[in-house]
């Protein structure tokens, strides 16, 4: 039925948007800009994005999927784009590094925290914009939602850290500098003056307030306000109840007149124990929730505006009662202002605040009011029970309630102790509610709600707790426990977050003890491990520079060991040099690690002779790291020699050639540039240089022998004789045969000359190995004393390796030399070879075993027999009568 009641109800009746009456009373048409019209015409995604922005509604990715289900190509594109959200979040690794590099001054530490939070905020904005546009489909939206949730928590933690340590580092230090100027609590001042001074001198109370401000700023009001308020321009409180009382015959909606209260003063429903109209009760509940949400988010003025807008001015007046009293017309100690010609100033706050607070406590303690009204009163009177009943499902809300109550108790205690005024007493329960922060967090750890306990014991809850308590040592212990528990499975962004908190703490001097420094290095090292998996050289080098030298070498060597491309290796070394790492020690450790690594068996088995396996090629290519710096030429030769010793003992001659080729040909000139002259070479470098030259001579001898062998096998063959008898060939055939014979003799003469020359070169090259100067082949030159770090260099083990190689290679070289001399017809040279082996100056016979020496002597004896057959004595001299 139509009535004036319905006209007055207006916007409070929540009609469907598609109802006829709603369309008649509201014009929902909009005017689009030209670019918005173009967006609507061209793309459905743009239309969805525009609609979501115009209606300010939350984006639902499932709507996009359903609207695009007919377009297969678009769905595939969305599936491919599902990873874009991760890539934007991963950009934080580089952005955090850029922030640290841009603010490397100790005075800019707090600016760094702000910049880190801002970097996270920018990523959140980008992800939310992509979600509005429908990028990535449903999977992409889900992934972005998880990233946004984590980043928002991280942003809140950075804000908490900045707020607390801004006070601890700046304000508290200034306060300590001026503590001699403090005269203790102000006696006889107004309530406002007393509390202002209390906040100025009481650092723990300021920190309580900072935590409360942080919790209020991070409070998501839209998430906690489940039902929106409905209103129009002019509101009147309890209008449905008023309408029903004016029409006692009944109403179209709600209860009958005898079921509601008969008066409309604020206390009437409680006094008469009768409810309001059902719609007014619903509106009242909504308003109570909205008022509490506004106060919970720190917007008390917004709560006052809500009360006034909805016609409940008495609520607004109640919310004003907590304000501290001050009369500006009196000076600090109560004397009136001089002269009477001044205009009287208005009084601030509530002069009977104690009475108001006692009444607020009774309201919060009463069961007659709804829980939001009780909790609102409990905020201003320190009634923890009323707040716990409402906020028991959230760690942040409970912490806010606890600390809010603690601030109230400490403020009230200071006022009653310093102001010269008698106050109404507060219940004992109020004063017994005083707690420390440690007790508060203990309560949260054993809260009844599972979600509160999980958050309190989770990573974010623990980090925020210890930041508030300023217990850096315990925080580091918890972080290291997470590393041990997860065993390297923590997400990279969790490690990034933890590592930068540790870096901040270390920069401000909160990490001083040796044990704490070790824990901090473990956390930063874990972050570097995560960066190594991402192969980001600049970031790895920068964060490794903050570790001890041992960890620097260990971690950066691990990173270098993963690189295969030469350009990547150069970039990694350049980044290490720029970050100030010990590149010489890192590259040495890297090459040694790769060189000494065991080679796993492959499915294909051992490579064929003359081939190089992938693992051996990797070991040899690792020597590139030692070619980056001129100063490491000595280390390069040392490591290359170690590889060649191993490969020579394993008879991998091709690997020896590749390892030898990694050393620059102008090595001696470079060593002279470094040390001034060869006489100034340290013992290790001097021995390494001779060993390198020994391998050079050996390879030249082996290569020359291989060339001699190849020539031996390529002797020209005589032309084949025709089957006809001599004298029966025709002229053409005879001329052709003579030409072939002449060509053969010419080629044979050239071959014999080449073979003779090659035999001479091969003989000289192999003799160079046997007759190597300065104590012989692979014998170290005379040094006054071994290197200082002989133990770490495994000097004695190297000596054993050299002796073993001499016993293997020199007998083989002697046999090769004997073969060349024998096939060249130089039998006397074969016999003279025995003189070189038996020479006491070089003592080559000592490298022989009895079996090998017998084999060589037998071959020399054969050469002596050939000399005897040629009418010469066994030593190659003519026989004289």
C-alpha positions in Angstrom: 0.0 0.0 0.0 1.1 3.5 -0.7 1.8 5.7 2.3 3.9 8.6 3.5 6.0 6.0 5.4 7.3 4.6 2.2 8.1 8.0 0.9 10.1 8.9 4.1 11.8 5.5 4.0 13.4 6.4 0.7 16.9 5.1 0.2 16.8 2.9 3.3 14.7 0.4 1.5 17.2 -1.7 -0.5 15.4 -2.5 -3.8 17.0 -4.5 -6.5 18.8 -2.5 -9.1 16.6 -3.9 -11.9 13.3 -3.2 -10.1 10.8 -0.8 -11.7 10.5 1.5 -8.8 14.3 1.8 -8.5 14.6 2.7 -12.2 11.9 5.4 -11.8 13.6 7.1 -8.9 17.2 6.8 -10.0 18.8 7.7 -13.3 21.7 5.3 -13.8 22.8 6.5 -17.2 26.4 7.6 -17.7 28.2 9.7 -20.3 31.4 8.1 -21.8 34.4 10.0 -23.1 35.4 9.3 -26.7 38.3 7.1 -25.8 36.1 5.1 -23.5 33.6 4.6 -26.2 36.4 3.4 -28.5 37.5 1.0 -25.8 34.0 -0.4 -25.5 33.7 -0.9 -29.3 37.0 -2.6 -29.8 37.6 -5.0 -27.0 35.5 -6.9 -24.6 38.3 -7.0 -22.0 38.4 -3.2 -22.1 34.7 -3.1 -21.6 35.0 -5.3 -18.5 37.8 -3.2 -17.2 35.9 0.0 -17.8 32.8 -1.4 -16.2 34.7 -2.5 -13.1 36.3 0.9 -12.8 33.0 2.8 -13.2 31.2 0.6 -10.7 34.2 0.4 -8.4 33.6 -3.3 -7.9 36.0 -6.1 -7.2 37.3 -7.8 -10.4 36.1 -11.4 -10.8 38.5 -13.3 -13.1 35.9 -16.1 -13.7 33.7 -13.6 -15.6 36.5 -13.0 -18.1 37.0 -16.6 -18.6 33.3 -17.2 -19.3 33.1 -14.2 -21.7 36.2 -15.4 -23.6 35.3 -19.1 -23.7 34.4 -18.9 -27.3 37.7 -17.5 -28.4 40.3 -20.3 -28.2 43.2 -18.2 -29.3 42.5 -15.6 -26.6 42.3 -18.4 -24.0 45.7 -19.7 -25.1 47.1 -16.2 -24.9 45.8 -15.9 -21.4 47.3 -19.2 -20.4 50.6 -18.1 -21.8 50.4 -14.9 -19.9 49.7 -16.5 -16.5 53.4 -16.1 -15.6 53.5 -12.3 -16.1 52.5 -11.7 -12.6 55.4 -13.7 -11.3 57.8 -11.8 -13.6 56.6 -8.4 -12.2 57.1 -9.7 -8.6 60.5 -11.0 -9.5 61.5 -7.6 -10.6 61.7 -6.7 -6.9 65.1 -8.5 -6.7 66.6 -5.9 -9.0 64.6 -3.0 -7.6 65.7 -3.8 -4.0 69.3 -3.8 -5.2 68.9 -0.5 -7.0 67.5 1.0 -3.8 70.4 -0.2 -1.7 72.9 1.0 -4.3 71.3 4.4 -4.5 71.3 4.9 -0.7 74.6 3.6 0.6 75.0 6.2 3.3 74.4 5.2 6.9 72.3 8.4 7.3 69.9 7.2 4.6 69.0 3.9 6.3 65.4 4.8 7.0 65.0 6.2 3.5 65.9 2.8 2.2 63.1 1.2 4.1 60.6 3.7 2.6 61.9 3.0 -0.8 61.6 -0.7 -0.4 58.0 -0.4 0.7 57.4 1.9 -2.3 58.9 -0.6 -4.7 56.5 -3.3 -3.3 53.5 -0.9 -3.6 54.3 -0.2 -7.2 54.3 -3.9 -8.0 51.0 -4.3 -6.2 49.5 -1.5 -8.3 50.6 -3.1 -11.5 49.2 -6.5 -10.5 45.9 -5.0 -9.5 45.7 -3.2 -12.8 46.4 -6.4 -14.6 43.7 -8.2 -12.7 41.2 -5.4 -13.6 42.1 -5.8 -17.2 41.7 -9.6 -17.1 45.3 -10.4 -18.0 46.2 -14.0 -17.6 42.8 -15.6 -17.2 41.6 -17.3 -14.0 45.0 -18.9 -13.2 46.8 -15.6 -13.7 44.3 -13.8 -11.5 44.8 -16.5 -8.7 48.5 -16.2 -8.9 48.4 -12.4 -8.8 46.0 -12.5 -5.9 48.5 -14.6 -3.8 51.3 -12.3 -4.8 49.3 -9.2 -3.8 48.4 -10.7 -0.5 52.0 -11.4 0.4 53.3 -8.1 -0.8 50.7 -6.1 1.2 51.8 -8.0 4.3 55.4 -7.2 3.4 54.6 -3.5 2.9 52.9 -3.3 6.3 56.0 -4.9 7.9 58.3 -2.4 6.2 56.0 0.5 7.5 56.1 -0.9 11.0 59.9 -1.2 10.9 60.2 2.4 9.6 57.9 3.8 12.2 59.5 2.0 15.2 63.1 2.6 14.2 62.6 6.2 13.2 61.6 6.7 16.9 64.3 4.5 18.2 67.2 5.8 16.1 66.3 9.5 16.0 63.8 10.6 18.6 65.1 8.4 21.4 68.7 9.4 20.7 67.7 13.0 20.9 65.8 12.4 24.1 68.8 10.8 25.7 70.9 13.8 24.7 68.4 16.1 26.4 67.6 13.9 29.4 69.3 16.3 31.7 66.8 18.9 30.8 63.8 16.7 31.9 62.5 17.5 35.3 60.3 14.4 35.6 56.5 14.4 35.3 54.6 17.6 35.2 52.6 18.2 38.4 49.6 20.4 38.4 49.3 20.8 34.7 46.2 20.1 32.6 45.4 16.6 31.4 46.5 17.5 27.9 49.8 19.0 29.0 50.6 16.0 31.3 50.1 13.5 28.5 52.0 15.6 26.0 55.0 15.5 28.3 54.4 11.9 29.0 54.7 11.0 25.3 57.7 13.2 24.9 59.7 11.5 27.7 58.3 7.9 27.7 59.7 6.0 24.7 57.9 2.7 25.4 54.5 4.5 25.4 55.4 6.2 22.1 56.2 2.8 20.6 52.9 1.5 21.8 51.2 4.4 20.0 53.2 3.8 16.9 52.1 0.1 16.8 48.5 1.2 17.2 48.9 3.8 14.4 50.4 1.1 12.2 47.6 -1.4 12.9 45.0 1.2 12.2 46.7 2.3 8.9 47.0 -1.3 7.7 43.4 -2.1 8.7 41.3 -3.1 5.6 38.0 -1.5 6.4 36.2 -2.8 3.3 37.2 -6.4 4.0 35.8 -6.2 7.5 32.7 -4.3 6.7 30.4 -7.0 5.3 27.2 -4.9 4.7 27.4 -1.4 3.2 25.4 1.5 4.6 22.5 2.8 2.6 21.6 6.5 2.9 20.1 9.5 1.2 20.8 13.2 1.7 18.6 13.7 4.8 18.6 11.1 7.5 16.5 10.8 10.7 17.3 8.4 13.5 14.8 5.5 14.0 12.3 6.8 11.5 10.6 3.5 11.1 10.0 3.3 14.8 8.7 6.8 14.8 6.4 6.1 11.9 5.0 3.0 13.6 4.4 4.9 16.9 2.5 7.6 15.0 0.4 5.0 13.3 -0.6 2.7 16.2 -2.9 0.7 14.0 0.1 -1.1 12.6 2.5 -0.7 9.7 3.3 -2.5 6.5 6.6 -3.7 7.9 8.1 -4.8 11.2 6.5 -5.4 14.5 3.2 -4.2 15.9 3.1 -1.2 18.2 2.9 -3.1 21.4 6.2 -5.0 20.5 8.5 -1.9 20.3 9.6 0.8 22.7 7.1 3.6 23.3 9.7 6.4 23.6 12.5 7.6 21.3 15.2 8.9 23.7 18.6 7.1 23.3 18.1 5.1 26.5 14.5 4.1 25.8 15.2 0.6 24.3 17.4 -0.4 27.2 15.2 1.2 29.8 12.0 -0.2 28.5 13.6 -3.5 27.5 11.7 -3.2 24.2 13.3 -3.3 20.8 13.1 -0.8 18.0 11.5 -1.4 14.7 13.1 -4.4 12.9 14.4 -2.1 10.1 15.8 0.4 12.5 17.5 -2.4 14.5 19.1 -3.5 11.2 20.2 0.0 10.4 21.4 0.5 14.0 23.5 -2.7 13.7 25.0 -1.5 10.4 25.8 1.9 11.8 27.4 0.4 14.8 29.6 -1.8 12.6 30.5 1.2 10.5 31.4 3.4 13.5 33.6 0.7 15.0 35.3 0.1 11.6 36.0 3.8 11.3 37.5 3.9 14.8 39.4 0.7 14.2 41.0 2.3 11.2 41.9 5.4 13.2 39.3 7.7 11.6 37.4 9.0 14.6 36.3 12.0 12.7 34.7 9.8 10.1 32.8 8.0 12.8 31.5 11.3 14.2 30.3 12.3 10.7 28.5 9.0 10.3 26.7 9.6 13.6 25.6 13.1 12.6 24.7 12.0 9.1 22.4 9.3 10.4 20.7 11.6 12.8 22.2 10.0 16.0 23.9 13.1 17.3 24.0 11.6 20.8 26.4 8.9 19.5 28.6 11.7 18.3 28.5 13.4 21.6 29.4 10.2 23.4 32.4 9.7 21.1 33.7 13.1 22.1 33.8 12.3 25.8 37.3 10.7 25.9 39.2 13.9 24.9 41.6 15.2 27.4 40.7 18.4 29.2 42.6 21.7 29.0 41.4 25.2 29.8 43.6 27.6 27.7 42.4 30.5 29.8 44.6 29.4 32.7 48.3 29.0 32.8 50.1 25.8 33.6 49.8 26.1 37.4 46.2 27.2 37.5 46.7 31.0 37.8 44.4 33.2 35.6 45.8 35.0 32.6 47.0 38.5 33.3 44.5 41.2 32.6 40.8 41.0 31.9 40.7 42.4 28.5 41.4 39.2 26.6 38.7 37.2 24.9 37.9 34.0 26.7 39.0 30.9 24.8 36.9 27.8 24.5 37.7 24.9 26.8 39.2 21.8 25.1 38.2 18.3 26.0 35.8 16.9 28.6 36.2 18.4 32.1 34.2 15.4 33.6 36.1 12.9 31.5 36.4 10.6 34.6 32.6 10.4 35.0 32.2 9.7 31.2 34.9 7.0 31.4 33.2 5.3 34.3 29.9 5.3 32.4 31.6 4.0 29.2 33.1 1.1 31.3 29.6 0.3 32.6 28.3 0.3 29.0 31.1 -1.9 27.7 30.5 -4.3 30.6 26.7 -4.5 30.1 25.1 -7.3 28.1 22.1 -5.1 27.1 24.0 -3.5 24.1 25.1 -5.0 20.9 28.8 -6.2 20.7 29.8 -3.3 18.4 28.4 -0.6 20.7 30.1 -2.3 23.7 33.4 -2.6 21.8 33.2 1.0 20.7 32.9 2.1 24.3 35.5 -0.3 25.4 38.1 1.3 23.0 37.9 4.6 25.0 37.6 3.2 28.5 40.1 0.3 28.3 37.6 -2.6 28.5 39.6 -5.4 27.0 36.8 -8.0 27.4 34.4 -6.1 25.2 37.1 -5.9 22.5 38.2 -9.5 22.8 34.6 -10.7 22.2 34.5 -8.9 18.9 38.1 -9.2 17.6 39.0 -12.7 18.6 39.4 -13.9 15.0 42.4 -11.7 13.9 45.9 -11.4 15.2 46.1 -7.8 14.1 42.8 -6.9 15.7 43.6 -8.5 19.0 47.0 -6.9 19.2 45.4 -3.6 18.5 42.9 -4.1 21.3 45.6 -5.2 23.8 47.9 -2.3 23.1 45.0 0.2 22.9 44.0 -0.9 26.4 47.6 -0.7 27.7 48.0 2.9 26.4 44.7 3.9 28.1 45.8 2.4 31.4 49.2 4.2 31.3 47.7 7.5 30.3 45.0 7.3 32.9 47.6 6.4 35.6 49.7 9.4 34.6 46.8 11.8 34.7 45.6 10.7 38.1 49.1 10.9 39.4 50.0 14.3 38.2 46.8 16.4 37.9 45.6 18.1 41.1 42.1 16.9 40.9 39.9 14.2 42.4 38.7 11.6 40.0 36.0 9.0 40.0 37.6 5.7 40.7 37.9 3.0 38.0 37.1 -0.6 38.8 39.9 -2.9 39.9 39.4 -5.0 36.8 40.6 -1.9 34.8 43.8 -1.5 36.7 44.5 -5.2 36.8 44.5 -5.3 33.0 48.0 -3.8 32.8 50.3 -6.0 30.8 53.7 -5.9 29.2 54.3 -6.5 25.5 55.8 -9.9 26.2 52.7 -10.9 28.1 50.5 -9.7 25.2 52.4 -11.8 22.6 52.3 -14.8 24.9 48.5 -14.5 25.1 48.3 -14.3 21.3 50.5 -17.4 21.0 47.9 -19.4 23.0 44.8 -17.7 21.7 41.6 -19.8 21.3 41.2 -19.0 17.6 43.3 -21.3 15.3 43.9 -18.5 12.8 45.3 -16.2 15.5 47.7 -18.9 16.8 48.8 -19.8 13.3 49.6 -16.2 12.4 51.3 -15.6 15.8 53.6 -18.6 15.2 54.0 -18.0 11.5 56.8 -16.1 9.8 55.1 -12.7 9.4 53.7 -12.8 13.0 57.1 -13.7 14.5 58.9 -11.0 12.5 56.5 -8.3 13.4 56.5 -9.4 17.1 60.3 -9.2 17.4 60.4 -5.9 15.5 57.9 -4.5 18.1 59.9 -6.0 21.0 63.2 -4.9 19.5 64.7 -8.4 20.1 66.9 -8.8 17.1 68.8 -11.8 18.4 65.7 -13.9 18.9 64.4 -12.8 15.4 67.7 -14.1 13.8 67.4 -17.4 15.7 63.8 -17.9 14.4 64.9 -17.1 10.8 67.7 -19.6 11.0 65.3 -22.2 12.4 63.0 -21.6 9.3 66.0 -22.2 7.1 66.8 -25.5 8.9 63.2 -26.6 8.9 62.5 -25.9 5.3 66.0 -27.1 4.2 66.3 -24.6 1.3 62.6 -24.7 0.3 61.7 -21.2 1.4 60.4 -19.0 -1.4 62.9 -16.6 -2.9 60.8 -13.6 -2.0 60.6 -14.8 1.7 64.4 -14.9 1.7 64.6 -11.5 0.0 62.4 -10.1 2.7 64.3 -11.7 5.6 67.7 -10.8 4.1 66.9 -7.1 3.8 65.6 -7.0 7.4 68.9 -8.5 8.5 70.8 -6.0 6.4 68.9 -3.1 7.9 69.5 -4.4 11.4 73.2 -4.8 10.7 73.5 -1.4 9.3 71.9 0.3 12.3 74.1 -1.6 14.7 71.6 -4.0 16.2 73.8 -7.0 15.2 77.0 -6.8 17.3 77.7 -10.1 18.9 79.7 -12.7 17.1 76.9 -15.3 17.4 74.3 -12.9 15.9 76.7 -12.0 13.1 77.0 -15.6 12.2 73.2 -16.0 12.2 72.8 -12.9 10.0 75.4 -14.3 7.5 73.4 -17.5 7.3 70.3 -15.7 6.3 72.0 -13.5 3.7 73.8 -16.5 2.4 70.5 -18.3 1.9 69.3 -15.3 -0.1 72.4 -15.4 -2.2 71.7 -19.1 -2.8 68.3 -18.2 -4.1 69.8 -15.6 -6.4 72.3 -18.1 -7.7 69.4 -20.2 -8.9 68.2 -17.2 -10.8 71.7 -16.5 -12.2 71.7 -12.8 -11.6 75.4 -11.8 -11.3 75.0 -8.2 -10.2 72.7 -9.1 -7.3 74.8 -12.2 -6.3 78.0 -10.1 -6.2 76.4 -7.2 -4.2 74.9 -9.4 -1.5 77.9 -11.7 -1.3 80.1 -8.7 -0.6 78.3 -8.3 2.8 79.4 -11.8 3.9 82.7 -13.0 5.4 85.5 -13.8 3.0 85.0 -17.5 3.4 81.3 -17.4 2.5 82.0 -14.9 -0.4 84.4 -17.4 -2.0 82.2 -20.4 -1.4 79.0 -18.9 -2.7 80.4 -17.0 -5.7 82.4 -20.0 -6.7 79.3 -22.0 -6.7 77.7 -19.5 -9.0 80.6 -19.4 -11.3 80.7 -23.2 -11.5 77.2 -23.1 -13.1 78.1 -20.8 -15.9 79.0 -22.3 -19.3 79.0 -19.4 -21.7 82.2 -17.3 -21.9 80.3 -14.0 -22.1 78.3 -14.9 -18.9 81.6 -15.7 -17.1 83.1 -12.4 -18.1 80.0 -10.5 -16.9 80.0 -12.4 -13.6 83.7 -11.6 -13.0 83.1 -7.9 -13.9 80.2 -7.8 -11.3 82.4 -9.4 -8.7 85.2 -6.8 -9.3 82.6 -4.0 -9.1 81.3 -5.3 -5.8 84.7 -5.5 -4.3 84.9 -9.3 -4.0 88.2 -11.2 -3.8 88.1 -12.3 -7.4 91.6 -13.9 -7.3 90.6 -16.2 -4.4 87.2 -16.9 -5.9 88.4 -17.9 -9.3 91.1 -20.0 -7.8 88.6 -21.8 -5.6 86.2 -22.2 -8.6 88.9 -23.8 -10.9 90.1 -26.1 -8.1 86.5 -27.2 -7.3 85.7 -28.0 -10.9 89.1 -29.6 -11.4 88.9 -31.9 -8.4 85.2 -32.8 -8.9 84.6 -36.4 -9.6 83.3 -37.3 -13.0 80.1 -39.3 -12.9 79.8 -42.2 -15.3 77.8 -41.6 -18.5 75.5 -43.9 -20.3 77.7 -43.9 -23.3 80.8 -45.0 -21.4 84.3 -43.7 -21.8 85.0 -41.5 -24.9 87.0 -43.0 -27.7 90.7 -42.4 -28.0 91.5 -38.9 -29.1 88.1 -37.6 -28.0 87.5 -35.2 -25.1 84.6 -35.9 -22.7 82.1 -33.2 -21.7 83.3 -33.2 -18.1 87.0 -32.9 -19.2 86.1 -30.1 -21.6 84.3 -28.3 -18.8 87.3 -28.6 -16.5 89.6 -27.2 -19.1 87.3 -24.3 -20.0 87.2 -23.3 -16.3 90.7 -22.0 -16.8 89.1 -19.1 -18.6 88.3 -17.6 -15.1 92.0 -17.2 -14.5 92.6 -15.4 -17.8 90.4 -12.4 -16.8 93.1 -10.7 -14.6 96.7 -10.2 -15.6 97.7 -10.7 -12.0 96.6 -14.3 -12.1 99.0 -15.5 -14.7 100.9 -17.4 -12.1 97.7 -19.1 -10.8 96.7 -19.9 -14.3 99.9 -21.7 -15.0 99.7 -23.5 -11.7 96.2 -24.8 -12.3 96.9 -25.6 -15.9 99.9 -27.7 -14.9 97.8 -29.5 -12.3 95.3 -30.5 -15.1 98.0 -31.5 -17.5 99.7 -33.7 -14.8 96.4 -35.5 -14.3 95.6 -35.9 -18.0 99.1 -37.0 -18.9 99.0 -39.7 -16.2 95.6 -40.8 -17.6 97.1 -40.9 -21.2 94.6 -38.2 -22.3 97.0 -36.4 -24.6 94.3 -34.4 -26.4 93.1 -33.0 -23.0 96.7 -32.0 -22.3 96.9 -30.1 -25.6 93.6 -28.2 -24.8 94.7 -27.3 -21.3 98.1 -26.2 -22.6 96.3 -24.0 -25.2 94.5 -22.1 -22.4 97.7 -20.5 -21.3 98.7 -17.4 -23.4 101.7 -17.9 -25.7 103.4 -14.8 -24.3 103.3 -16.1 -20.8 106.9 -15.3 -20.0 106.5 -11.6 -21.2 103.4 -11.3 -19.0 105.2 -12.7 -16.0 108.0 -10.2 -16.6 105.5 -7.4 -16.6 104.0 -8.5 -13.3 107.2 -9.3 -11.4 109.8 -7.1 -13.2 112.1 -9.9 -14.3 112.3 -13.7 -14.2 114.7 -13.4 -11.3 112.0 -11.9 -9.1 109.6 -14.8 -9.6 108.3 -16.4 -6.4 109.2 -20.1 -5.8 105.8 -21.4 -6.9 105.7 -19.3 -10.1 109.3 -20.3 -11.0 108.6 -24.0 -10.6 105.3 -23.6 -12.5 107.0 -21.9 -15.4 109.6 -24.6 -15.8 106.9 -27.3 -15.6 104.9 -25.5 -18.2 108.0 -25.3 -20.5 108.5 -29.0 -19.9 105.0 -29.8 -21.2 105.6 -27.5 -24.1 108.8 -29.5 -25.1 107.0 -32.8 -24.5 104.0 -31.8 -26.7 106.4 -30.6 -29.4 108.2 -33.9 -29.3 105.0 -36.0 -29.4 103.5 -33.9 -32.2 106.8 -34.2 -34.2 106.8 -38.0 -33.7 103.1 -38.1 -34.9 104.1 -36.2 -38.0 107.1 -38.5 -38.6 104.8 -41.5 -38.3 102.3 -40.0 -40.7 105.1 -39.5 -43.3 106.3 -43.1 -42.7 102.8 -44.3 -43.7 102.5 -42.1 -46.8 105.5 -43.5 -48.8 104.8 -43.3 -52.5 104.0 -46.6 -54.1 105.7 -47.8 -57.3 103.5 -47.9 -60.4 102.0 -51.2 -61.4 103.7 -53.1 -64.2 101.5 -53.9 -67.2 100.9 -57.5 -68.0 102.5 -57.5 -71.4 106.0 -58.8 -71.9 108.9 -56.4 -72.4 109.2 -55.3 -76.1 105.5 -56.0 -76.8 104.1 -52.7 -75.6 103.3 -50.1 -78.1 104.9 -46.7 -78.0 102.2 -45.0 -76.1 102.1 -47.5 -73.3 105.9 -47.5 -73.0 105.9 -43.7 -72.8 103.2 -43.8 -70.2 105.0 -46.3 -68.1 108.2 -44.3 -68.3 106.3 -41.2 -67.2 104.8 -43.0 -64.2 108.2 -44.3 -63.2 109.7 -40.9 -63.4 106.9 -39.4 -61.4 107.3 -42.1 -58.8 111.0 -41.6 -58.5 110.5 -37.8 -58.2 107.8 -38.2 -55.4 110.0 -40.9 -53.7 112.9 -38.5 -53.6 110.8 -35.7 -52.2 109.3 -38.1 -49.6 112.8 -39.3 -48.6 114.0 -35.8 -48.2 110.9 -34.8 -46.2 111.3 -37.9 -44.1 114.9 -37.2 -43.5 114.2 -33.7 -42.4 111.3 -34.8 -40.2 113.4 -37.5 -38.7 116.0 -35.0 -37.8 113.4 -32.6 -36.3 111.7 -35.4 -34.4 115.0 -36.7 -33.1 115.9 -33.2 -31.9 112.5 -32.7 -30.4 112.6 -36.0 -28.5 116.2 -35.4 -27.4 115.0 -32.0 -26.0 112.7 -33.9 -23.6 115.4 -36.3 -22.5 118.1 -33.6 -22.3 116.0 -30.8 -20.8 118.2 -28.3 -19.0 118.2 -27.3 -15.3 118.1 -30.7 -13.6 116.1 -32.3 -16.3 112.5 -32.7 -17.5 109.8 -32.2 -14.8 112.5 -31.5 -12.2 111.9 -28.3 -10.3 114.7 -25.8 -10.5 116.8 -25.0 -7.4 114.8 -22.9 -4.9 116.2 -21.7 -1.6 113.0 -22.8 0.2 109.6 -24.1 -0.7 106.6 -21.6 -0.8 105.2 -20.4 2.5 101.9 -22.0 1.8 103.4 -25.3 0.7 100.9 -27.3 2.8 97.8 -25.7 1.1 99.5 -26.1 -2.3 100.1 -29.9 -1.6 103.7 -29.3 -2.6 104.9 -32.8 -1.6 102.0 -34.4 -3.4 103.0 -32.5 -6.5 106.6 -33.7 -6.2 105.3 -37.3 -6.1 103.2 -36.7 -9.2 106.2 -35.2 -11.1 108.3 -38.3 -10.2 105.5 -40.6 -11.4 105.2 -38.7 -14.7 109.0 -38.9 -15.3 108.9 -42.6 -14.7 106.0 -42.9 -17.2 106.9 -40.4 -20.0 110.7 -40.5 -20.2 111.0 -44.3 -20.9 108.3 -43.9 -23.6 110.1 -40.9 -25.1 113.3 -42.9 -25.2 111.6 -45.8 -27.0 110.1 -43.3 -29.5 113.5 -41.8 -30.1 115.0 -45.2 -30.6 112.3 -46.1 -33.1 113.0 -42.9 -35.1 116.7 -43.5 -35.1 116.4 -47.1 -36.0 114.1 -46.6 -38.9 116.2 -43.7 -40.1 119.3 -46.0 -40.2 121.1 -44.1 -37.5 122.2 -47.3 -35.6 125.1 -45.5 -33.9 122.6 -42.9 -32.6 120.6 -45.8 -31.1 123.7 -47.0 -29.2 124.6 -43.5 -28.1 121.1 -43.3 -26.6 122.4 -45.7 -23.9 125.1 -43.2 -23.0 122.5 -40.5 -22.4 120.4 -42.8 -20.2 123.4 -43.8 -18.2 124.8 -40.2 -17.8 125.2 -39.3 -14.1 124.5 -35.7 -14.7 120.8 -36.3 -15.5 120.5 -39.8 -14.0 117.7 -40.8 -16.4 118.3 -44.5 -15.5 116.7 -43.8 -12.1 113.3 -43.4 -13.7 113.4 -46.9 -15.2 112.2 -50.1 -13.7 114.2 -53.2 -14.4 111.6 -54.4 -16.9 111.6 -51.1 -18.9 115.4 -50.8 -18.7 115.8 -54.4 -20.0 113.4 -53.6 -22.9 115.4 -50.6 -23.9 118.7 -52.4 -23.7 117.4 -55.2 -25.8 116.4 -52.7 -28.6 119.9 -51.1 -28.3 121.5 -54.5 -28.6 119.5 -55.1 -31.9 120.9 -51.8 -33.2 124.5 -53.0 -32.3 123.9 -56.2 -34.3 122.9 -54.2 -37.3 126.1 -52.2 -36.9 128.1 -55.4 -36.9 126.3 -56.5 -40.0 127.5 -53.3 -41.6 131.1 -54.1 -40.8 131.2 -51.7 -37.8 131.9 -52.3 -34.2 129.0 -52.5 -31.7 129.3 -48.7 -31.0 129.2 -47.7 -34.7 132.9 -47.0 -35.2 134.9 -48.5 -38.1 136.8 -51.8 -37.2 140.5 -51.3 -37.2 143.0 -54.1 -37.5 
